[in-house]
Amino acid sequence: MTNILPKTRFQERTTYFLTTFFSRYILLGILLTFVALSGNARAADVPLTSGTPFPTSVPGKTIAKNLYIEVPQGSTKLTVTLTNGTGDLDLYLKYGRRLQGDTVNQLDADTDFISDGPTASESIVVTPSSNPPLKAGRWYIGTLNLNSSTTHFTVTASVEMPTSPPPSSGNSQELSNALFSNVKDLEAHMYLSGLSPSQEAFVKKLGYPTQFIKIFSTKNDNVRIDETWIYLARGSAEIFVNGIFINEEKFENKVEGAPQCRFRPENYNFTTTLNEIISRHGSPVRTEKETIGSKEFKTYIYDGILFGFLNGQIVSVTAGK
């Protein structure tokens, strides 16, 4: 934050249940790939999850510049709001990098969008027809407190994506083919939180998977989620990248009557923190730690679900028995 001048205006390791699909070496390769792809993100930057209110506070006469929201390719609208505050707050939005400047005039000159009414309720809406237009990438949010004392408020950033209806009929293979045929360009749509239309179609047709694994990685500020859903009774593994269905792999060792996993893959994403996991699941059964190069990898083991963290950032979720 910068002071400003007054306003002049489970049981085993991460893949213990995937022994029929992934060896220890494959998992290590995934983790090493993540290490190689991960950039040196600034620790002070705070990512927001689309549609999730973020309570925060800013000292008096201060601008906070470190919040951001990742906007996927193909997004149709970005809405950022300030609510639940008091006095006079202003909202700034800038593409690609943090706001520069320490005075109101400097901030106004550097921002792409501003909402600076006389109250604490502010809103900015950006679409592909805005000037500048909405585009994929990182949008930084600045929150300016013009009050003389610390003010608490809520920031909410919501990204809207085009929707496509899931297939309503057909057998499982036809379902897979139909979903795959809709993938024109893997860069066209990215679903980094919640369920994508493809995943919703699988849930509607087949239910939630018996087991799943999510791997989170970044490169040059681009984020990626590699996700595998395993249906043991069906004998299939469904592969997604950023929510887009990529491929289906069959295997022989089916397990008749295998139940759905009691955990839901959409509940865990890039912004999931260890505190949130402990709040939801309690203390882990045990924790394991190992060093990969200069980085520390920790596995937090619960009954039926495992979480991998690399230098404090979530990199994997593995669920199912």
C-alpha positions in Angstrom: 0.0 0.0 0.0 1.2 3.6 -0.7 0.4 6.7 1.2 -1.1 9.4 -0.9 -1.7 13.1 -0.8 -5.2 14.3 -0.1 -7.6 14.2 -3.0 -7.8 17.3 -5.0 -10.5 15.3 -7.2 -5.6 -39.3 1.9 -3.4 -42.5 3.3 -0.4 -42.3 0.9 1.4 -39.8 -1.2 -0.3 -37.5 -3.7 -1.2 -40.2 -6.2 -1.7 -43.3 -4.0 -5.1 -44.0 -5.6 -3.8 -43.6 -9.2 -1.5 -46.7 -9.1 -3.2 -48.2 -12.2 -2.6 -44.9 -14.1 0.3 -42.9 -12.8 3.7 -44.1 -11.5 5.7 -42.2 -8.9 7.9 -41.1 -11.7 5.1 -39.5 -13.6 4.0 -37.5 -10.6 7.6 -36.4 -10.0 7.7 -35.3 -13.6 4.5 -33.3 -13.2 5.9 -31.6 -10.1 9.3 -30.8 -11.7 7.4 -29.4 -14.8 5.6 -27.1 -12.4 8.9 -26.0 -10.8 10.3 -25.3 -14.3 7.2 -23.4 -15.4 6.5 -21.4 -12.2 7.5 -17.8 -12.4 8.6 -15.5 -9.5 5.2 -14.0 -8.7 5.3 -11.1 -6.3 4.3 -12.3 -2.9 2.3 -9.1 -2.2 0.0 -9.7 -5.2 -3.4 -11.1 -4.1 -5.5 -13.0 -6.7 -9.3 -12.8 -6.5 -11.7 -15.7 -7.4 -14.3 -14.7 -9.9 -17.6 -14.0 -8.2 -16.2 -14.5 -4.7 -16.5 -11.4 -2.4 -13.1 -10.4 -0.8 -13.3 -8.6 2.5 -10.4 -6.2 3.0 -9.4 -2.9 4.6 -7.1 0.0 3.7 -5.6 2.6 6.0 -6.7 6.2 5.7 -5.4 8.3 2.8 -3.9 5.2 1.3 -4.1 3.3 -2.0 -3.9 -0.5 -2.2 -2.7 -1.7 -5.6 -2.1 -5.4 -5.2 -5.4 -7.1 -5.9 -5.9 -8.7 -9.3 -8.2 -11.0 -11.3 -7.2 -13.3 -14.1 -9.5 -12.9 -17.2 -9.6 -16.0 -19.5 -9.6 -15.9 -23.2 -13.2 -15.5 -24.6 -14.5 -13.6 -21.6 -17.5 -11.4 -22.3 -17.6 -9.2 -19.3 -15.5 -8.2 -16.2 -17.4 -6.5 -13.4 -15.5 -5.1 -10.3 -17.4 -3.6 -7.4 -16.7 -2.0 -4.0 -19.4 -2.7 -1.4 -20.0 -2.7 2.4 -17.7 0.4 2.9 -18.2 3.8 4.5 -17.2 7.3 3.6 -15.5 7.9 0.3 -13.7 5.1 -1.6 -12.5 5.1 -5.2 -12.0 2.1 -7.5 -9.3 1.7 -10.2 -8.7 -1.0 -12.8 -5.6 -1.4 -15.0 -4.6 -4.1 -17.4 -1.3 -5.9 -17.2 0.4 -4.2 -14.3 -0.1 -2.4 -11.0 -1.1 1.2 -10.9 1.8 3.7 -10.8 1.8 6.9 -8.8 1.4 8.2 -5.2 -1.1 11.1 -5.7 -4.6 11.1 -7.0 -3.6 12.9 -10.2 -0.9 10.4 -10.9 -3.2 7.5 -10.3 -5.9 9.0 -12.5 -3.4 9.4 -15.3 -2.2 5.8 -15.1 -5.4 3.9 -14.8 -7.5 2.3 -17.6 -10.8 2.6 -15.7 -11.9 4.6 -12.7 -15.1 4.8 -10.5 -14.7 7.8 -8.2 -18.1 8.8 -6.9 -18.5 10.6 -3.5 -19.6 7.4 -1.7 -18.0 4.0 -0.8 -20.0 2.1 -3.4 -18.2 1.9 -6.7 -18.4 -0.3 -9.8 -16.6 -0.8 -13.1 -17.8 -2.9 -16.0 -15.5 -3.8 -18.9 -16.6 -5.6 -22.1 -15.0 -6.3 -25.5 -16.5 -3.0 -26.7 -15.1 -0.9 -23.9 -12.2 1.5 -24.4 -9.8 -0.1 -23.8 -11.5 -3.4 -24.6 -11.7 -6.4 -22.3 -8.9 -8.9 -23.1 -7.4 -12.0 -21.5 -4.8 -11.6 -18.9 -4.3 -10.0 -15.5 -6.3 -7.0 -14.4 -5.1 -5.1 -11.4 -7.5 -3.5 -9.0 -6.7 -0.4 -7.0 -8.8 0.6 -4.0 -8.3 4.2 -2.7 -9.4 5.2 0.8 -10.0 8.9 1.0 -11.2 8.7 4.6 -8.9 9.7 7.4 -9.0 6.3 9.2 -8.8 2.7 8.2 -11.9 1.6 6.3 -13.2 -2.0 5.8 -15.0 -2.9 2.6 -15.6 -5.8 0.1 -14.1 -6.1 -3.4 -15.8 -8.5 -5.8 -14.5 -9.2 -9.3 -16.7 -11.3 -11.6 -15.8 -12.7 -15.0 -18.5 -13.8 -17.4 -17.9 -16.5 -20.1 -20.0 -17.6 -23.0 -21.9 -20.8 -22.3 -22.6 -23.8 -24.5 -25.4 -26.3 -23.7 -24.1 -29.8 -22.7 -25.3 -32.7 -24.9 -28.6 -34.1 -23.7 -28.6 -37.6 -25.0 -26.3 -40.4 -26.3 -24.1 -43.0 -24.7 -20.9 -42.3 -22.8 -18.6 -42.5 -25.9 -21.0 -40.2 -27.8 -20.9 -37.8 -24.9 -17.1 -37.8 -25.0 -17.1 -37.3 -28.8 -19.6 -34.5 -28.7 -17.6 -32.6 -26.0 -14.4 -33.1 -27.9 -15.9 -31.9 -31.2 -16.7 -28.6 -29.6 -13.1 -27.8 -28.8 -12.2 -25.5 -31.7 -9.2 -23.8 -30.0 -7.9 -24.6 -26.6 -7.0 -20.9 -26.1 -10.6 -19.9 -26.8 -12.1 -20.7 -23.4 -10.5 -21.1 -20.0 -12.4 -22.2 -16.9 -10.1 -21.7 -13.9 -12.8 -21.9 -11.2 -16.1 -23.8 -10.9 -17.1 -26.3 -13.5 -16.8 -25.7 -17.2 -19.7 -26.6 -19.6 -17.8 -29.8 -20.6 -17.4 -30.8 -16.9 -21.1 -30.0 -16.2 -22.0 -32.3 -19.0 -20.1 -35.2 -17.5 -21.6 -34.6 -14.1 -25.1 -34.5 -15.6 -24.5 -37.7 -17.6 -22.2 -39.7 -15.4 -22.2 -38.0 -12.0 -19.1 -36.9 -10.2 -15.9 -38.9 -10.7 -14.8 -41.6 -8.2 -11.4 -40.0 -8.0 -9.8 -36.8 -9.4 -6.5 -35.0 -9.5 -5.8 -31.3 -10.3 -2.4 -29.9 -11.1 -1.9 -26.1 -11.0 0.9 -24.4 -12.9 1.9 -21.0 -14.3 4.2 -19.7 -17.0 4.7 -16.1 -18.0 1.6 -15.1 -16.0 -0.5 -17.7 -17.9 -2.2 -20.2 -15.6 -3.1 -23.8 -16.4 -5.0 -26.5 -14.6 -4.5 -30.1 -15.7 -7.3 -32.2 -14.4 -8.1 -35.9 -14.6 -11.5 -37.4 -13.5 -11.5 -41.1 -13.0 -14.7 -43.2 -13.2 -13.7 -46.6 -11.8 -17.0 -48.3 -12.5 -16.9 -47.2 -16.2 -13.2 -47.8 -16.6 -12.3 -44.4 -17.9 -10.2 -41.3 -17.2 -11.4 -38.0 -18.5 -8.7 -35.4 -19.2 -9.3 -31.6 -19.1 -7.0 -28.6 -19.5 -8.5 -25.4 -18.0 -11.9 -27.1 -18.0 -11.8 -28.0 -21.7 -12.3 -31.7 -22.4 -9.2 -33.1 -24.2 -9.3 -36.8 -24.2 -10.7 -40.0 -22.7 -8.5 -42.9 -21.7 -9.9 -46.4 -21.0 -8.4 -48.9 -18.6 -9.2 -52.6 -17.8 -9.4 -52.6 -14.0 -12.9 -51.5 -13.5 -14.5 -51.4 -10.0 -18.2 -52.2 -10.1 -20.3 -50.0 -7.9 -17.5 -47.6 -7.1 -19.2 -44.5 -5.5 -18.7 -40.9 -6.4 -16.0 -39.0 -4.6 -17.4 -37.1 -1.6 -15.1 -34.1 -2.5 -15.9 -31.8 -5.4 -13.2 -30.7 -7.8 -14.7 -27.2 -8.3 -14.1 -26.4 -4.7 -10.3 -26.1 -5.2 -8.5 -23.7 -7.5 -5.5 -21.4 -7.8 -6.5 -19.2 -5.0 -7.2 -22.0 -2.4 -5.0 -21.3 0.6 -3.8 -23.6 3.4 -6.0 -21.6 5.9 -9.1 -22.3 3.7 -8.3 -26.0 3.6 -7.8 -26.2 7.4 -11.0 -24.2 7.9 -12.9 -26.7 5.7 -11.3 -30.0 6.6 -9.7 -29.4 9.9 -6.1 -30.3 10.8 -4.4 -32.9 8.4 -3.8 -36.4 9.5 -0.1 -35.8 8.8 2.1 -33.6 6.8 5.1 -34.6 4.6 7.8 -32.4 3.4 10.6 -32.7 0.8 12.9 -30.3 -1.1 12.8 -30.1 -4.9 15.8 -28.0 -5.9 15.5 -24.7 -4.1 11.8 -25.2 -3.5 9.9 -26.9 -0.6 7.1 -29.2 -1.4 4.6 -30.1 1.4 1.8 -32.7 1.3 -1.1 -32.2 3.7 -2.8 -35.6 4.0 -6.4 -36.0 5.0 -8.8 -39.0 4.9 -9.5 -39.3 1.2 -7.9 -36.1 0.0 -4.3 -34.8 -0.3 -3.1 -31.2 -1.0 0.3 -30.4 -2.4 1.9 -27.0 -1.8 5.1 -25.7 -3.4 6.6 -22.8 -1.4 3.2 -22.1 0.1 1.3 -22.1 -3.3 -1.2 -24.9 -4.0 0.0 -27.1 -6.9 -2.1 -30.2 -6.6 -5.3 -31.7 -5.2 -5.8 -35.5 -5.2 -9.1 -37.0 -4.0 -10.8 -40.3 -3.8 -10.1 -43.8 -2.3 
